Amino acid sequence: MARILGIDFGRKRIGLALSDAAGIFAFPYKAITYKEQRQAIKEIVAVIKKEKAQAIVFGLPLSLAGKLEKSAQEAKKFAEMLKKELTIPIYLQDERFSTKEAIAYLKQKKKKISKEEKDCASACLILQTFLDRKKPI
């Protein structure tokens, strides 16, 4: 299995996580702070090339009812723009509560959490959830 990139999309920052080569574990990678989406896409493409990622798991912030509301529509639109720049598959992953779970986990480790750490931890959780579901029983 090849490496997979996890993405937690935000309007100002995008958290990234990367799997190991075996596709078993997800690790926080980095956060991208951006003003223009084209800039963010360029940086993501550079990470994909550098790390030789073969797929993307993109967090989709569905509403509690599982609907595509404004933030989910914005994320999906960004994922579609990113897809136009790539030849690798992009999987959309329900990410309800990922940020809250990531913050709760990080607060166990330390009191002060940066925005970048939160975004990377959320991306990591999104990716790990995907990897866990792909494992055979």
Secondary structure, DSSP 4 states (H G I P E B T S, - for coil): ---EEEEE--SSEEEEEEE-TTSS-EEEEEEEE-SSHHHHHHHHHHHHHHHT--EEEEEE---TTS---HHHHHHHHHHHHHHHT-SS-EEEEE-TTHHHHHHHHHHHH-S---HHHHHHHHHHHHHHHHHHHHS--
